[in-house]
Amino acid sequence: MRNKNLLGGAAALVSASLLFAGCGSRTEPSAAGSTAVTKTAKIGVIAPLTGDLSVMGLGIRNSVDLAIRQANESNAIPGWKLELAPEDDQATPDVGANAATKLAGDDAIVAVVGTMNSGVAQSVQPILDRAKIAQVSPANTAVSLTKGADESKPKRPYANYFRTCTTDAVQGPFDARYMYDAGLKKVAFVNDKKPYGQGLAKAVIAEFKKLGGEVVADETVNKDEKDFSTVIDLIKAKNPQAVFFGTEFQLAAPMSQQMKNKGLNVPLVGGDGVKDDKYIALAGGATANGDLVSFPGPDIETATAGKAFADAYNAAGFKDGWSAYGLTSYDAANAIIASLKKSLAGASDAKSARQATIDNLATVSFDGLSGKVGFDKYGDAITKTMTMYQVKDGKWVAVKTEFGK
């Protein structure tokens, strides 16, 4: 996936004057010279804006910012200006809960894009639900967030929660099929004990076994692990053809590097949390060649809509790239904006439009960057397209796209 630094610079997409800092309302001159009241509604973002995963969190924030700027520039919601309200969750559940509480207490907040981590979502969901604030995640993959703890008896826990990414129930089988069909039929599995890593690894293992694949190891590491020597030695003795690691890039990269350094020269395979250019850099560039990651949506390099997004993102002058979740974050923000066109139309203030915003999200339908954007009865994305990427010559290259429905 191209980053902002890989595409040419351009003039700023929109003027900074399109962003409004206050909440409530303000007056602006109308075409006839009179003044018209312009009210403000805020879209919050809860994501890791500092720490190891900040490169992904900043991509989420910036992509939402871009959608808001474009909506303001086009006067998408007459009489209203939208404002970005970002909060740093540090990829930590308690910090995420505090961020959600802060946003819930702001009467101008009508919806939130976030979170990135499934574990953080578990803390944020009930807080935003009590405040009747819509939450659209561009990155959470844990099935339980939309269908409850018992997958055999799915029940939606929170009516305010939606997501524009696929779940482990889609990504896991895709990863398993890809490995098996590619001849990687003896695989070692590792996860970092976090909800995302555990859930994805579990889903891959289940499908991999159904296909006839051999799980030669199923190990765990700590989420702050630095030295993977012990688990690598254990896995290496089992002669796997690949190592699937349920985690994010900050752990996957050193695992890949240490595997190769210890003579375990097989691909590391991961999910969407590994899909960032920083993974390649941290793994040592060429060391990562051959490694694989899956990600929801089509390949941005070949999608017409993706090219338009890339051009607009770069023209906006953001310091940081959109990273892994830029596309799904942009779709999440535009799903919210589509809902707000109805809920804010006759609203006296932002807070009074919260429930209507949730209700309208259930009927949203448009062509987004990740495919058709819409939600099923559980709040899950209706588009289940997946793409597998491989590191080739130090770059992510799409090797297979599966257009699920």
LINTA-V805774 format. One record per helix or strand. SS is the DSSP state (2 for helix, 1 for strand). FROM is the first residue (numbers start at 1). LEN is the number of residues. Records with the same first field share a line. If there is no record, write none. Layout:
BEGIN
SS=FROM-LEN ; FROM-LEN
END
This chain:
BEGIN
2=4-3 ; 16-3 ; 54-20 ; 93-12 ; 118-13 ; 144-4 ; 151-3 ; 168-14 ; 195-17 ; 229-8 ; 249-13 ; 272-3 ; 277-7 ; 285-4 ; 304-12 ; 326-18 ; 351-11
1=24-6 ; 35-13 ; 80-9 ; 109-6 ; 134-4 ; 161-3 ; 186-6 ; 214-7 ; 242-5 ; 267-4 ; 292-5 ; 366-3 ; 371-3 ; 375-1 ; 381-1 ; 386-7 ; 395-8
END
